[in-house]
Amino acid sequence: AKKWINIRKSYGNFYKVPRNQTKLTIMLENLGMNYDGRPHSGLDDSKNIARIAIRMLQDGCDLRVNERLHGGQLMTVSSSAPLEGAPAPQMPRYRN
């Protein structure tokens, strides 16, 4: 994987919150969700991050690649950079 979406960055930019408000448990809490599973379990953390991503999509966020590796160095990808490859899948909108 040389390109990815850093959910913490996307969350902070979309909801306009400082970096110290982008810890997993805080993001869930701010979205009215509880942590599901065991803390620091890779699988459970991943499932909770996916729940956050789904909520962000439902709230209208356009999730884009925002980090990449280039020559072994971590690089930030500009949010104005054109999308590469297939567009992100669109999540269905649920009625409450």
C-alpha positions in Angstrom: 0.0 0.0 0.0 1.6 3.2 -1.1 -1.5 5.4 -0.9 -4.2 5.6 1.8 -6.8 7.6 3.5 -5.8 8.8 7.0 -9.2 8.9 8.7 -7.8 11.1 11.5 -6.8 13.8 9.0 -10.1 13.5 7.0 -12.2 13.6 10.2 -10.3 16.7 11.5 -10.6 18.5 8.3 -14.3 17.6 7.6 -15.6 18.2 11.1 -13.2 21.2 11.7 -11.7 19.8 15.0 -8.1 20.0 16.2 -5.7 17.1 16.0 -6.1 16.3 19.7 -9.8 15.6 19.0 -9.0 12.8 16.4 -8.2 9.9 18.7 -10.3 6.9 17.9 -12.4 6.9 21.1 -12.9 10.7 20.9 -14.0 10.5 17.3 -16.5 7.8 18.2 -17.8 9.7 21.2 -18.3 12.9 19.2 -20.3 10.9 16.6 -22.5 9.5 19.4 -21.0 6.0 19.0 -19.6 3.6 21.5 -16.4 1.6 21.0 -17.2 -1.9 19.9 -14.9 -4.7 21.0 -11.6 -4.7 22.9 -9.4 -1.6 22.9 -6.2 -1.9 20.9 -7.3 -5.0 19.1 -6.3 -4.5 15.5 -9.5 -6.1 14.2 -11.8 -4.2 16.5 -10.0 -0.9 15.9 -10.4 -1.5 12.1 -14.1 -2.1 12.5 -14.6 1.0 14.5 -12.6 3.1 12.0 -14.8 1.7 9.3 -17.9 2.8 11.3 -16.4 6.3 11.4 -15.7 6.3 7.7 -19.3 5.2 6.9 -20.7 8.0 9.1 -18.4 10.5 7.4 -19.7 9.4 4.0 -23.3 9.6 5.3 -22.6 13.2 6.5 -21.4 14.1 3.0 -17.6 13.8 3.3 -15.7 13.1 0.1 -13.0 10.7 1.4 -9.9 10.9 -0.7 -6.3 9.6 -0.5 -4.5 12.1 1.7 -1.2 10.3 2.4 1.3 8.3 0.4 4.8 6.9 0.4 7.3 8.3 -2.1 10.9 7.1 -2.0 10.3 5.7 1.5 9.1 9.1 2.8 5.6 9.9 4.1 4.0 12.6 1.9 0.7 14.5 2.4 -1.5 14.5 -0.7 -3.2 17.7 -1.5 -7.0 17.6 -1.2 -7.2 19.5 -4.5 -5.2 16.8 -6.3 -7.2 15.0 -8.9 -8.5 11.6 -8.0 -6.6 8.6 -9.3 -8.3 5.3 -10.3 -11.8 4.4 -9.5 -14.0 6.8 -7.4 -14.7 5.8 -3.8 -17.8 3.7 -3.4 -20.9 5.6 -2.5 -22.5 4.4 0.7 -26.3 4.2 0.8 -28.1 6.9 2.7 -30.1 5.6 5.6 -33.2 7.3 7.0 -33.4 7.7 10.7 
